[in-house]
Amino acid sequence: MVCCHPPYCPEEFPLRGRPLKKPESFEQENFTGLYHKSQHPREKIRYLALSLLQRGKRTITEVAAILDVSRMSVTRWLQRYSQQGIEGLKEQPGRGRHSLLSPQQTASLKSLVQQPGSTH
């Protein structure tokens, strides 16, 4: 079925000609409030993206351009929200570079650094 409300249909998000259905709880979610509460920059961007989509005046492509991210990122965030709720938008542990030191080496280094009068 073709939507008669271009460029935005209240029931669907435009995505390269294929509609992406909104999750049922999408309209009730307070993404702006979550944005203000979050301390993590990447989470803030995700909340802001969904807040812009929620207002209904922007397409996925427009939101991606505003936030300087790819369309696929915005689409993935929306899909993760649809499947996992707010938890799907939160920053996952294990991101970033992993330490080259073993846990024993890390503990040893911490104890050396914390010793008073240490010149190491």
C-alpha distances in whole Angstrom, upper triangle without the diagonal:
4,6,9,12,13,15,14,12,14,12,11,14,13,15,15,12,11,10,13,13,16,19,20,23,22,22,26,27,30,29,32,34,34,34,38,39,38,41,40,38,35,34,34,32,29,30,30,26,25,26,25,21,22,23,20,21,21,19,20,21,23,24,26,28,29,30,31,30,27,23,24,26,24,21,24,25,22,21,25,25,22,24,28,27,30,32,30,30,34,36,37,41,42,41,43,46,48,52,55,57,58,58,61,62,59,62,65,64,63,66,68,66,67,70,72,74,73,73,71
4,6,9,10,12,12,10,13,12,11,13,11,13,13,10,10,10,13,14,16,20,21,24,22,22,26,27,29,29,31,34,33,33,37,38,38,40,39,37,34,33,33,31,29,29,28,25,24,25,23,20,21,21,18,18,18,16,18,19,21,22,24,25,27,28,29,28,26,22,23,25,23,20,24,25,22,22,26,25,23,25,29,28,30,33,30,30,34,36,37,41,42,41,43,46,48,52,54,57,58,58,62,62,59,62,65,63,62,66,67,65,66,70,72,74,72,72,70
4,6,7,9,8,6,10,9,9,11,10,13,14,11,11,10,12,13,15,18,19,22,20,19,23,24,27,26,28,31,31,31,34,36,35,38,37,35,33,32,31,29,27,27,26,23,21,22,20,17,18,18,14,15,16,14,16,18,19,20,22,23,25,26,28,27,25,21,22,24,21,20,23,23,20,21,25,24,22,25,27,26,28,31,29,29,32,35,36,40,42,40,42,45,48,51,54,56,57,57,61,61,58,60,64,62,61,64,66,64,65,68,70,72,70,71,69
4,6,9,9,8,11,11,12,13,12,16,16,14,15,13,16,16,17,21,21,24,22,21,24,26,28,27,29,32,32,32,35,37,37,40,39,37,35,34,33,30,29,28,27,24,23,23,21,19,19,19,15,15,16,15,18,19,20,21,24,25,25,28,29,28,27,23,25,27,24,22,26,26,23,24,28,26,25,28,31,29,31,34,32,31,35,37,39,43,44,43,45,48,50,54,57,59,60,60,64,64,61,63,66,65,63,67,69,66,67,71,72,74,73,73,71
4,6,6,5,8,10,10,11,11,15,16,14,15,13,15,15,16,20,20,22,20,18,22,23,25,24,25,29,29,29,32,34,34,37,36,34,32,31,30,27,26,25,24,21,20,20,18,15,16,15,11,11,13,13,16,17,17,18,21,22,22,25,26,26,25,21,23,25,22,21,24,24,21,23,26,25,23,27,29,27,29,32,30,29,32,35,37,41,42,40,42,46,48,52,55,57,58,58,62,61,59,61,64,62,61,64,66,63,64,68,69,71,70,70,68
3,5,7,10,12,11,11,9,12,13,12,13,12,15,16,16,20,22,23,20,19,23,24,25,24,25,29,29,28,31,33,33,36,34,32,30,30,28,26,25,24,23,20,19,20,17,15,16,15,11,10,11,10,13,14,14,16,18,19,20,22,24,23,22,19,21,23,20,19,23,23,20,22,25,24,23,27,29,28,29,31,29,28,32,34,36,40,41,39,40,44,46,50,53,55,56,56,60,60,57,59,62,60,59,63,64,62,63,66,68,70,68,68,66
4,7,10,12,10,9,8,11,12,11,13,12,14,15,16,19,21,22,19,19,22,23,24,22,23,27,27,26,29,31,31,33,32,30,28,27,26,23,22,22,20,17,17,17,14,12,14,13,10,8,8,7,11,11,11,13,16,16,17,19,21,20,19,16,19,20,17,17,21,21,18,20,24,23,22,25,27,26,27,30,27,26,29,31,33,37,39,36,38,41,44,47,50,53,54,54,57,57,54,57,60,58,57,60,61,59,60,64,65,67,65,65,63
4,6,9,7,7,7,11,13,12,12,10,11,12,12,16,17,19,16,15,19,19,21,19,21,24,24,24,26,29,28,31,30,28,26,25,24,22,20,20,18,16,15,15,12,10,11,11,7,7,7,7,10,12,11,13,15,17,17,19,21,20,19,16,18,19,16,15,19,19,16,18,21,20,19,22,24,23,24,27,25,23,27,29,31,35,37,35,36,40,43,46,49,51,52,52,56,56,53,55,58,56,55,59,60,58,58,62,64,65,64,64,62
4,5,5,7,8,12,14,12,12,9,11,10,11,14,15,17,14,14,17,19,20,20,21,24,25,25,28,30,29,32,31,30,28,26,25,23,21,21,20,17,15,16,14,11,11,12,8,9,10,10,12,15,15,15,18,20,20,22,24,23,22,18,20,21,17,16,20,19,16,18,21,19,18,21,24,22,23,26,24,24,27,30,32,36,38,36,38,41,44,47,50,52,53,53,57,57,54,56,59,58,56,60,61,59,59,63,65,67,65,66,64
4,6,8,10,14,17,16,15,11,11,10,9,12,12,14,11,10,14,15,17,17,19,22,22,23,25,27,27,31,30,29,27,25,24,23,20,19,19,17,14,14,13,10,9,10,7,10,11,11,13,16,16,16,19,21,21,22,24,23,23,19,21,21,18,17,20,19,15,17,20,18,16,20,22,20,21,24,23,22,26,29,31,34,37,35,37,41,43,47,50,52,52,52,56,56,53,55,58,56,55,58,60,58,58,62,63,66,64,65,63
4,7,10,13,16,14,13,9,9,7,7,10,10,12,11,10,14,16,18,18,21,23,23,24,27,28,28,31,30,29,27,25,25,23,20,20,20,17,15,16,15,12,11,12,10,13,13,13,14,17,18,17,20,22,22,23,25,24,23,19,20,21,17,16,18,18,14,15,18,16,14,17,20,18,20,23,21,21,25,28,30,33,35,34,37,40,42,46,49,51,51,51,54,55,52,54,57,56,54,58,60,58,58,62,63,66,64,65,63
4,6,9,12,11,9,6,6,5,6,10,11,14,11,12,16,16,19,18,20,23,23,23,26,28,27,30,29,27,25,23,23,21,19,19,18,16,13,15,14,10,11,13,10,12,12,10,11,14,15,15,17,19,20,21,22,21,19,16,16,18,14,12,15,15,12,13,16,15,13,16,19,18,20,22,20,20,24,26,28,32,33,32,34,38,40,43,46,49,49,49,53,53,50,52,55,54,53,56,58,56,56,60,62,64,62,63,61
4,6,10,10,9,6,5,7,7,11,13,15,12,13,17,16,18,17,19,22,21,21,25,26,25,28,26,25,22,21,21,18,16,16,16,13,11,13,12,8,10,12,9,10,9,7,7,10,11,11,13,16,16,17,19,17,16,12,13,14,11,10,13,13,10,12,15,14,13,16,19,17,19,21,19,18,22,24,26,30,31,29,31,35,37,41,44,46,47,47,50,50,48,50,53,52,50,54,55,53,54,58,60,62,60,60,58
4,6,6,7,5,7,9,11,14,17,19,16,17,20,20,22,20,22,25,24,24,27,29,28,30,28,26,24,23,23,20,18,19,18,14,14,16,14,10,13,14,11,11,9,6,7,9,10,12,13,15,16,17,18,17,15,11,13,15,12,10,14,15,12,14,17,17,16,19,21,21,22,24,21,21,24,26,28,31,33,30,32,36,38,42,44,47,48,48,52,52,49,51,54,53,52,55,57,55,56,59,61,63,61,61,59
4,5,5,6,7,10,12,15,18,20,17,19,22,22,23,21,23,26,25,24,28,29,28,30,28,26,23,22,23,20,18,19,19,15,15,17,15,12,15,17,14,14,12,8,7,8,11,12,12,14,16,17,17,15,13,9,10,12,11,8,12,14,12,12,16,16,16,18,21,20,22,24,20,20,23,25,26,30,31,28,30,33,36,39,42,45,45,46,50,49,47,50,52,51,50,54,55,53,54,58,60,61,59,60,57
4,6,8,10,13,16,19,22,24,21,23,26,25,27,25,26,30,28,27,31,33,31,33,30,28,25,25,26,22,20,22,22,18,18,21,18,16,19,20,17,17,14,10,9,9,12,14,13,15,18,19,18,16,13,10,11,14,13,11,14,17,15,15,19,20,19,21,24,24,25,27,24,23,26,27,29,32,33,30,32,34,37,41,43,46,47,48,51,51,49,51,54,52,52,56,57,55,56,60,62,63,61,61,59
4,6,10,13,15,19,21,24,21,23,26,26,28,26,28,31,30,29,33,35,33,35,33,31,28,28,28,25,23,24,24,20,20,22,20,17,19,20,17,17,15,12,12,12,15,17,17,18,21,22,22,20,17,13,14,17,16,14,17,19,17,17,21,21,20,22,25,25,27,29,25,25,29,30,31,35,35,33,35,38,40,44,46,49,50,50,54,54,52,54,57,56,55,59,60,58,59,63,65,67,65,65,62
4,7,10,13,16,19,21,19,21,24,24,26,25,27,30,29,28,32,33,32,34,32,30,27,26,27,24,22,23,23,19,18,21,20,16,18,20,17,18,16,12,12,13,16,17,17,19,21,22,22,20,17,13,13,16,15,12,15,17,14,14,18,19,17,19,22,22,24,26,23,23,27,28,29,33,33,31,34,36,39,42,45,48,48,48,52,52,50,53,56,54,54,57,59,57,58,61,64,65,63,63,61
4,6,9,13,15,18,16,17,21,21,23,22,24,27,26,26,30,31,30,32,30,29,26,25,25,23,20,21,21,18,16,18,17,14,15,17,14,16,14,11,11,13,15,16,17,19,21,21,22,20,18,14,14,16,14,11,14,15,12,12,16,16,14,17,20,20,22,24,21,21,25,27,28,32,33,31,33,37,39,42,45,48,48,48,52,52,50,52,55,54,53,56,58,56,57,61,63,65,63,63,61
4,7,9,12,15,13,15,18,18,20,19,22,24,23,23,27,28,26,29,27,26,23,22,22,20,17,18,18,15,13,16,16,12,13,16,14,16,14,11,10,13,15,15,15,18,20,20,21,18,16,13,12,14,12,9,11,12,9,9,13,13,10,13,16,16,18,20,17,18,21,23,24,28,30,28,30,34,36,39,42,45,45,45,49,49,47,49,52,51,50,53,55,53,54,57,60,62,60,60,58
4,6,9,12,10,12,15,16,19,18,21,23,22,23,26,27,26,29,27,27,24,22,23,21,18,18,19,16,13,16,16,12,12,15,13,16,15,13,12,16,17,17,18,21,22,22,23,21,19,16,15,16,14,11,13,13,10,9,13,12,9,12,15,14,17,19,17,17,21,24,25,29,30,29,32,35,37,41,43,46,46,45,49,50,47,49,53,51,50,54,56,54,54,58,60,62,60,61,59
4,6,8,6,9,12,12,15,14,17,19,19,20,23,24,23,26,25,24,22,20,20,19,16,15,16,14,11,13,13,10,9,12,11,14,14,13,12,16,17,16,17,20,20,20,22,20,19,16,16,16,13,11,13,12,8,9,12,10,7,11,13,12,14,17,15,15,19,22,23,27,29,28,31,34,36,40,43,45,45,44,48,49,46,48,51,50,48,52,54,52,52,56,58,60,58,59,57
4,6,5,8,10,10,14,14,17,19,17,19,22,22,22,25,24,24,21,19,20,19,16,15,17,15,11,14,15,12,11,14,14,17,17,16,15,19,20,18,19,23,23,22,24,22,21,18,17,17,14,13,13,12,8,9,10,8,5,8,10,9,12,14,13,14,17,20,21,25,27,27,30,33,35,38,41,43,43,42,46,47,44,46,49,48,47,50,52,50,50,54,56,58,57,58,56
4,6,7,9,10,14,15,18,19,18,20,23,23,23,27,26,26,24,21,22,22,18,17,19,17,14,15,17,14,12,15,15,19,19,18,18,22,23,21,22,26,25,25,27,25,25,22,21,21,18,16,17,15,12,12,13,11,8,11,12,10,13,16,15,16,19,23,24,27,30,30,33,36,38,41,44,46,46,44,48,49,46,48,51,50,49,52,54,52,52,56,58,60,59,60,58
4,6,6,6,10,12,15,15,15,17,20,20,20,24,23,24,22,19,19,20,16,14,17,16,12,13,16,13,11,14,15,18,19,19,18,22,22,20,22,25,24,23,26,24,24,22,22,20,18,17,17,15,12,13,13,10,9,11,11,9,10,14,14,14,17,21,22,26,28,28,31,35,36,39,43,44,44,42,46,47,44,45,49,48,46,49,51,50,49,53,55,57,56,57,56
4,6,5,9,9,12,14,13,15,18,18,18,22,21,22,20,17,17,17,14,12,13,13,9,10,12,10,7,11,11,15,15,15,15,19,19,16,18,22,21,20,23,21,21,19,19,18,14,14,15,12,9,11,12,9,8,12,12,9,10,14,13,13,16,19,21,25,28,27,30,33,35,38,42,43,43,42,46,47,44,45,48,47,45,49,51,49,48,52,54,57,55,56,54
4,6,8,10,12,13,14,16,18,19,20,23,23,23,22,19,18,18,16,13,14,14,10,10,12,10,6,9,10,14,15,16,16,20,19,17,20,22,21,21,24,23,23,21,21,20,17,17,18,15,13,15,16,12,12,15,16,12,13,17,17,16,19,22,24,28,31,30,33,36,38,41,45,46,47,45,49,49,46,48,51,50,48,51,53,51,51,54,56,58,57,58,57
4,7,9,11,12,13,15,17,17,18,22,23,23,22,19,18,19,17,14,15,15,12,11,14,13,9,11,13,17,18,19,19,23,22,20,22,25,23,23,26,25,26,24,24,22,19,19,20,17,15,17,17,13,13,16,15,12,12,16,17,16,18,22,24,27,31,30,33,36,38,41,44,46,46,44,48,48,45,46,50,49,47,49,52,50,49,53,54,57,56,57,56
4,6,9,9,9,11,14,14,15,18,19,19,18,15,15,16,13,10,12,13,10,9,12,12,9,11,14,17,17,18,18,21,21,18,20,23,21,20,23,22,23,22,22,20,17,17,18,14,13,15,14,11,12,14,13,10,9,13,14,13,15,18,21,24,27,26,29,33,34,37,41,42,42,41,44,45,42,43,46,45,43,46,48,46,45,49,51,53,52,53,52
4,6,5,6,9,10,11,12,16,17,17,17,14,13,14,13,9,10,12,10,8,11,12,9,11,14,17,17,19,19,22,21,17,20,22,20,19,22,22,23,22,23,20,17,19,19,15,14,17,16,13,15,17,16,12,10,14,15,13,14,18,21,24,27,26,29,32,34,37,40,41,42,40,44,44,41,42,45,44,41,44,47,44,44,47,49,51,50,52,50
4,5,5,6,9,10,10,14,14,14,14,11,9,10,9,5,7,9,7,5,9,10,8,10,13,15,15,17,16,19,18,14,16,19,17,15,19,18,20,19,19,17,14,16,16,12,12,15,14,11,14,16,15,12,9,13,13,11,12,15,18,22,25,23,25,29,31,34,37,39,39,38,42,42,38,40,43,42,39,43,45,42,42,46,47,49,48,49,48
4,5,5,6,9,10,13,14,14,14,12,9,11,11,7,7,10,9,6,9,11,10,11,14,16,16,18,17,20,18,15,17,19,16,15,19,19,21,20,22,19,16,18,19,15,15,19,18,15,17,20,19,15,13,16,16,13,14,17,20,23,26,25,27,30,32,35,38,40,41,39,43,43,39,40,44,42,40,43,45,42,41,45,46,49,48,49,47
4,5,5,6,9,12,14,14,15,12,10,13,12,9,10,13,12,10,13,15,13,14,17,19,19,21,21,23,22,18,20,22,20,18,22,22,24,23,24,21,19,21,21,17,17,20,19,16,19,21,19,15,12,15,17,14,14,17,20,23,26,25,27,30,32,34,38,39,40,38,41,42,38,39,42,41,38,41,43,40,40,43,44,47,46,48,46
4,5,5,6,10,11,12,12,9,8,11,10,7,9,12,11,10,13,15,13,15,18,20,20,21,20,22,21,18,19,22,19,17,20,20,22,22,22,19,17,19,18,15,15,18,16,13,16,18,16,13,9,12,13,10,10,13,16,19,22,21,23,27,29,31,35,36,36,35,38,38,35,36,39,38,35,38,40,38,37,41,42,45,44,45,44
4,6,5,8,9,9,10,8,5,8,8,5,6,10,10,9,12,14,13,15,18,19,18,20,18,20,19,15,17,19,16,14,17,17,20,20,21,17,15,18,18,14,15,18,17,15,18,20,18,15,12,14,14,11,11,13,17,19,22,20,22,26,28,30,34,35,36,35,38,38,34,36,39,37,35,38,40,37,37,40,42,44,43,44,43
4,6,8,10,11,13,10,8,11,12,9,10,13,14,12,14,17,16,17,20,21,21,23,22,24,22,18,20,21,18,16,20,20,23,23,24,21,19,22,22,18,19,22,20,18,21,23,21,18,14,16,18,14,14,15,19,21,24,23,24,27,29,31,35,36,37,35,39,38,35,36,39,37,34,37,39,36,36,39,40,43,42,43,42
4,7,9,11,13,10,9,12,13,10,12,15,15,14,17,19,18,19,23,24,23,25,24,26,25,21,22,24,21,19,22,22,24,25,25,22,20,23,22,18,20,22,20,18,21,22,19,17,13,14,16,14,12,14,17,19,22,21,23,26,28,30,33,34,35,33,36,36,32,33,36,35,32,35,37,34,33,37,38,41,40,41,40
4,6,8,9,7,6,10,11,9,11,14,14,14,17,19,18,20,23,24,23,24,22,24,23,20,20,22,20,17,20,19,22,23,23,19,18,21,19,16,18,20,18,16,20,21,18,16,12,13,14,11,9,10,14,16,19,17,19,22,24,26,30,31,31,30,33,33,29,31,34,32,30,33,35,32,32,35,37,39,38,39,38
4,6,9,8,8,11,12,12,13,16,17,17,19,21,21,23,26,27,25,26,24,26,25,21,21,23,21,18,20,20,22,24,24,20,20,23,21,18,20,23,20,19,23,23,20,19,15,15,16,13,11,10,14,15,17,16,17,20,22,24,27,28,29,27,31,30,27,28,31,29,26,30,31,29,28,32,33,35,35,36,34
4,6,5,6,9,10,11,12,14,16,16,18,20,21,23,25,26,24,25,22,24,23,19,19,21,19,16,17,17,19,21,21,17,17,20,18,15,18,20,18,17,21,21,19,18,14,14,14,11,9,8,11,12,15,13,14,17,19,21,25,26,27,26,29,29,25,27,30,28,26,29,31,28,28,32,34,36,35,35,34
4,5,5,6,9,10,11,12,15,15,17,19,20,21,24,24,22,22,20,21,20,17,16,18,16,12,14,13,17,19,19,15,15,18,17,15,18,20,18,18,21,22,20,19,16,16,15,12,11,9,13,15,16,14,14,17,20,22,26,27,29,28,31,31,27,29,32,30,28,32,33,30,30,34,36,37,36,36,35
4,5,5,6,9,10,11,13,14,16,17,18,20,22,23,20,20,17,19,18,15,14,16,15,11,12,11,14,16,15,11,12,15,14,11,14,16,14,15,18,19,17,16,14,14,13,9,9,7,11,13,14,12,13,16,19,22,25,27,28,28,31,31,28,30,33,30,29,33,34,32,32,36,38,39,38,38,36
4,5,5,6,9,10,11,12,14,16,16,19,21,22,20,20,17,19,19,15,15,17,16,13,15,13,16,17,16,12,12,15,13,10,13,15,13,12,16,17,15,13,10,11,10,7,6,6,10,13,15,13,15,19,21,24,27,29,30,29,32,32,29,31,34,32,30,34,35,33,33,37,39,41,39,40,38
4,5,5,6,9,10,10,12,14,15,17,19,20,18,19,17,18,18,14,14,16,14,11,14,13,16,17,17,14,13,16,15,12,14,17,15,14,18,19,17,15,12,13,13,9,9,10,14,16,19,16,18,21,24,26,30,31,33,32,35,35,31,33,36,34,32,36,37,34,35,38,40,42,41,41,40
4,5,5,6,9,10,11,12,14,16,17,18,15,16,14,15,14,10,10,12,11,7,10,9,12,13,14,11,10,13,13,10,12,15,14,14,17,19,18,16,13,15,14,10,11,11,15,17,19,17,18,21,24,27,30,32,33,33,36,36,33,35,38,35,34,38,39,36,37,41,42,44,42,43,41
4,5,5,6,9,10,11,12,15,16,17,15,15,12,14,14,11,11,14,12,9,12,10,12,12,12,9,8,11,10,7,9,12,11,10,13,15,14,12,10,12,10,7,9,10,13,16,18,16,18,22,24,27,30,32,33,33,37,36,33,35,38,36,35,38,40,38,38,42,44,46,44,45,43
4,5,5,6,9,10,10,12,15,16,15,15,14,16,15,12,13,15,14,11,14,13,15,15,16,12,10,13,13,9,10,13,12,10,13,16,14,12,9,12,11,8,9,12,15,18,21,19,21,25,27,30,33,35,36,35,38,38,35,37,40,38,36,40,41,39,39,43,44,46,45,46,44
4,6,5,6,9,10,11,13,14,12,13,12,14,13,9,11,13,10,9,12,12,14,14,16,13,10,13,14,11,12,15,15,13,16,19,18,15,13,15,15,11,13,14,18,21,23,21,23,26,29,32,35,37,38,37,41,40,37,39,42,40,38,42,43,40,41,44,46,48,46,47,45
4,5,5,6,9,10,12,12,10,10,9,11,10,6,8,10,9,7,11,10,11,11,12,10,7,10,11,9,9,13,13,12,14,17,17,15,13,16,14,11,13,15,18,21,23,21,23,26,29,32,35,37,38,38,42,41,38,40,43,41,40,43,45,42,43,46,48,50,48,49,47
4,5,5,6,9,10,12,10,11,9,12,12,9,11,14,12,11,14,13,14,13,13,11,8,10,11,8,7,11,11,9,11,14,14,12,11,14,12,10,13,15,18,22,24,22,24,28,30,33,37,39,40,39,42,42,39,41,44,43,41,44,46,44,44,48,49,52,50,51,49
4,5,5,6,9,11,10,12,12,14,13,10,12,15,13,12,16,15,17,15,17,15,11,13,15,12,11,15,15,12,14,17,17,14,13,16,15,13,15,17,21,24,27,25,27,30,33,36,39,41,42,41,44,44,41,43,46,44,42,46,47,45,45,49,50,52,51,52,50
4,5,5,7,8,7,9,9,11,9,7,10,12,10,10,14,14,15,14,16,14,11,13,15,13,12,16,16,14,16,19,20,17,16,19,18,15,18,20,23,26,28,26,28,31,34,37,40,42,43,43,46,46,43,45,48,46,44,48,49,47,47,51,52,54,53,53,51
4,5,5,7,6,7,7,10,9,7,10,13,12,12,15,14,15,12,14,13,10,11,13,11,9,13,15,13,13,17,18,16,15,18,17,15,18,20,23,27,29,26,28,32,35,38,41,43,44,43,47,47,44,46,49,47,46,49,51,48,49,53,54,56,55,55,53
4,5,8,9,10,11,14,13,11,14,16,15,15,18,18,18,16,17,16,13,13,15,13,11,14,15,12,13,17,17,14,14,18,17,15,18,21,24,27,30,28,30,34,36,39,42,44,45,44,48,48,45,47,50,48,46,50,52,49,49,53,54,57,55,56,54
4,6,8,10,12,15,13,11,15,16,14,16,19,19,20,18,20,19,15,16,19,16,14,18,19,16,17,21,21,18,18,21,20,18,21,24,27,30,33,31,33,36,39,42,45,47,48,47,51,51,47,49,52,50,49,52,54,51,51,55,56,58,57,58,56
4,6,8,10,13,11,11,14,16,15,16,19,19,19,17,19,18,15,15,18,16,14,17,19,17,17,21,22,19,19,23,21,20,23,25,28,32,34,32,34,37,40,43,46,48,49,49,52,52,49,51,54,52,51,54,56,53,54,57,59,61,60,60,58
4,7,10,12,9,10,13,14,13,15,18,18,19,16,19,19,15,16,20,18,16,19,21,19,20,24,25,22,22,25,24,22,25,27,30,33,35,33,34,38,41,44,47,49,50,50,54,53,50,52,55,53,52,55,57,54,54,58,59,61,60,60,59
4,7,8,6,6,10,10,10,12,14,15,15,12,15,15,12,13,17,15,14,17,19,18,18,22,23,21,21,24,22,20,23,25,27,31,33,30,31,35,38,41,44,46,48,47,51,50,48,50,53,51,49,53,54,52,52,56,57,59,58,58,56
4,5,5,6,9,10,11,12,14,13,13,10,13,13,10,11,14,14,12,15,18,17,17,20,22,21,21,23,21,19,22,24,26,30,31,29,30,34,37,40,43,45,47,46,50,50,47,49,52,50,49,53,54,52,52,56,58,59,58,58,56
4,5,5,6,9,10,11,12,10,9,6,9,10,7,7,11,11,10,12,15,14,15,18,20,19,19,21,18,16,20,21,23,27,28,25,27,30,33,36,39,42,43,43,47,46,44,46,49,47,46,50,51,49,50,53,55,57,55,55,53
4,6,5,6,9,10,10,9,8,6,9,10,8,9,13,13,13,15,18,18,19,21,23,22,22,24,21,19,22,23,25,28,29,26,27,30,33,37,39,42,44,44,48,47,44,47,50,48,47,51,52,49,50,54,56,57,55,55,53
4,5,5,6,9,10,10,10,9,12,13,10,12,15,15,14,17,19,19,20,23,24,23,22,25,22,20,23,24,26,29,30,28,28,32,35,38,41,43,45,45,49,48,45,48,50,48,47,51,52,49,50,54,55,57,55,55,53
4,5,5,6,8,8,9,8,11,10,8,10,13,12,12,15,17,16,18,21,21,20,19,21,19,16,19,20,23,26,27,25,26,29,32,35,38,40,42,42,46,45,42,44,47,45,44,48,49,46,47,51,52,54,52,52,50
4,6,5,6,5,6,5,9,8,6,9,12,11,12,15,16,16,18,21,21,20,20,21,19,16,19,19,21,24,25,22,23,26,29,33,35,38,40,40,43,43,40,42,45,43,42,46,47,44,45,49,51,52,50,50,48
4,6,5,6,8,8,12,11,10,13,15,15,16,19,20,20,22,24,25,24,23,25,22,19,22,22,24,27,28,25,25,28,31,34,37,40,42,42,45,44,42,44,47,44,44,47,48,45,47,50,52,53,51,51,49
4,6,8,10,11,14,13,11,14,17,15,16,19,20,20,22,25,25,23,22,24,22,19,21,21,24,27,28,25,25,28,32,35,37,40,42,42,45,44,41,44,46,44,43,46,47,44,45,49,50,52,50,50,48
4,6,9,10,13,10,10,13,15,13,15,18,18,18,21,23,23,21,20,21,19,16,18,18,21,23,24,21,21,25,28,31,34,36,38,38,41,40,37,40,43,40,39,43,44,41,42,46,47,48,47,46,45
4,7,9,12,10,10,14,15,14,16,19,19,20,22,24,24,24,22,23,21,18,19,19,21,24,24,21,21,23,27,30,32,35,37,38,41,40,37,40,42,40,39,43,43,41,42,46,47,48,46,46,44
4,7,8,7,8,11,12,11,14,16,16,17,20,21,21,21,20,21,18,15,17,16,19,21,22,18,19,22,25,28,30,33,35,36,39,38,36,38,41,39,38,42,42,40,41,45,47,48,46,46,44
4,5,5,7,9,10,11,13,14,16,17,19,20,21,21,21,21,18,16,18,18,20,22,22,19,20,23,26,29,31,34,36,37,40,39,37,40,42,40,40,44,45,42,44,47,49,51,48,48,46
4,5,5,6,9,10,11,12,14,16,17,18,20,20,20,21,18,16,19,19,21,24,24,21,23,26,28,32,34,37,39,39,43,42,40,43,45,43,43,46,47,45,47,50,52,54,52,51,49
4,5,5,6,9,10,10,12,14,15,16,18,18,19,19,16,15,17,17,18,22,22,19,21,24,26,30,32,35,36,37,40,40,38,41,43,42,41,45,46,44,45,49,51,53,50,50,48
4,5,5,6,9,10,10,12,14,15,16,16,16,16,13,11,14,14,15,18,19,16,18,21,24,27,30,33,34,34,38,37,35,37,40,39,38,42,43,41,42,46,48,49,47,47,45
4,5,5,6,9,10,11,12,14,15,15,14,16,13,11,14,15,17,20,21,19,21,24,27,30,33,35,37,37,40,40,37,40,43,41,40,44,45,43,44,47,49,51,49,49,47
4,5,5,6,9,10,10,12,14,14,15,16,13,12,15,17,18,21,22,20,22,26,28,32,34,37,38,38,41,41,39,41,44,43,42,46,47,45,46,50,52,54,52,52,49
4,5,5,6,8,10,10,12,13,13,14,10,10,13,14,14,18,19,17,19,23,25,28,31,34,34,34,38,38,36,38,41,40,39,42,44,42,43,47,49,51,49,49,47
4,5,5,6,9,10,10,10,10,11,8,6,10,11,13,17,18,17,19,23,25,28,31,33,34,34,37,37,35,37,40,39,38,41,43,41,41,45,47,49,47,48,46
4,5,5,6,9,10,9,10,12,9,9,12,15,16,20,22,20,23,26,28,32,35,37,37,37,41,41,38,40,44,42,41,44,46,44,45,49,51,53,51,52,49
4,5,5,6,8,9,11,12,9,10,13,15,16,19,21,20,23,26,28,31,34,36,37,36,40,41,38,40,43,42,41,45,47,45,45,49,51,54,52,52,50
4,5,5,6,7,8,9,5,7,10,12,12,16,18,17,20,24,25,29,31,33,33,33,37,37,35,37,40,39,38,41,43,42,42,46,48,50,48,49,47
4,6,5,4,6,8,5,6,10,13,14,17,20,19,22,26,27,31,34,36,36,35,39,39,36,38,41,40,39,42,44,43,43,46,49,51,49,50,48
4,6,6,9,10,8,10,13,16,17,20,23,22,25,29,30,34,37,38,38,37,41,42,39,41,45,44,42,45,48,46,46,50,52,55,53,54,52
4,6,9,10,7,10,13,16,15,19,21,21,24,28,28,32,35,36,36,35,39,40,38,39,43,42,41,44,46,45,45,49,51,53,52,53,50
4,7,6,5,8,10,13,13,16,19,19,22,26,26,30,33,34,34,33,36,37,35,36,40,39,38,41,43,42,42,45,48,50,49,50,47
4,5,6,7,10,13,14,17,20,20,24,27,28,31,34,36,35,34,38,39,36,37,41,40,38,41,44,42,42,46,48,50,49,50,48
4,5,5,7,11,12,15,19,18,22,25,26,29,33,34,34,32,36,37,34,35,39,38,36,39,41,39,39,43,45,47,46,47,45
4,5,5,9,9,12,15,16,19,23,23,26,30,31,30,29,33,34,31,32,35,35,33,36,38,37,37,40,42,45,44,45,43
4,6,8,9,12,15,15,18,22,23,26,29,31,30,29,33,34,31,33,36,35,34,37,39,38,38,42,44,46,45,46,43
4,7,9,12,15,14,17,21,22,25,29,30,31,30,33,34,31,33,36,35,33,36,38,37,37,40,43,45,43,44,42
4,6,9,13,12,15,19,20,23,26,28,28,27,30,31,28,29,32,31,30,33,35,33,33,37,39,41,40,41,39
4,7,9,8,11,15,16,19,23,24,25,23,27,27,24,26,29,28,27,30,32,30,30,34,36,39,37,38,35
4,7,7,10,14,14,17,21,22,22,21,25,25,23,24,28,27,26,29,31,29,30,34,36,38,36,37,35
4,6,9,12,11,14,18,19,18,17,21,22,19,21,24,23,22,25,27,26,27,30,33,35,33,34,32
4,7,8,8,11,14,16,16,15,19,19,17,19,22,22,21,24,26,25,26,29,32,34,32,33,30
4,7,8,12,15,17,18,18,21,21,19,21,24,23,22,26,27,26,27,31,33,35,33,33,30
4,6,10,12,15,17,17,21,20,17,20,23,21,21,24,25,24,25,29,31,33,30,30,28
4,7,9,12,14,15,18,17,15,18,20,19,19,23,23,22,24,27,30,31,28,28,25
4,7,9,10,11,15,14,12,15,18,16,17,20,21,21,22,25,28,30,27,27,24
4,5,8,9,12,10,9,12,14,13,14,17,18,17,19,22,25,27,23,24,20
4,7,10,11,9,9,13,14,13,15,18,18,18,20,23,26,27,23,23,20
4,6,8,6,6,10,10,10,12,14,15,15,18,20,23,24,21,21,17
4,5,5,6,9,10,11,12,14,15,17,18,20,24,25,22,23,19
4,5,5,6,9,10,11,12,14,15,17,19,22,24,21,23,19
4,5,5,6,9,10,11,12,14,15,17,21,22,19,21,18
4,5,5,6,9,10,11,12,14,16,19,20,17,18,15
4,5,5,6,9,10,11,12,14,18,20,17,18,15
4,5,5,6,9,10,11,12,16,18,16,17,15
4,5,5,6,9,10,11,15,16,13,15,12
4,5,5,6,9,10,14,15,12,13,10
4,5,5,6,9,12,14,12,13,11
4,6,5,6,10,12,10,13,11
4,6,5,9,10,7,9,7
4,6,8,9,7,9,7
4,6,9,8,11,10
4,6,5,9,10
4,5,9,11
4,6,9
4,6
4
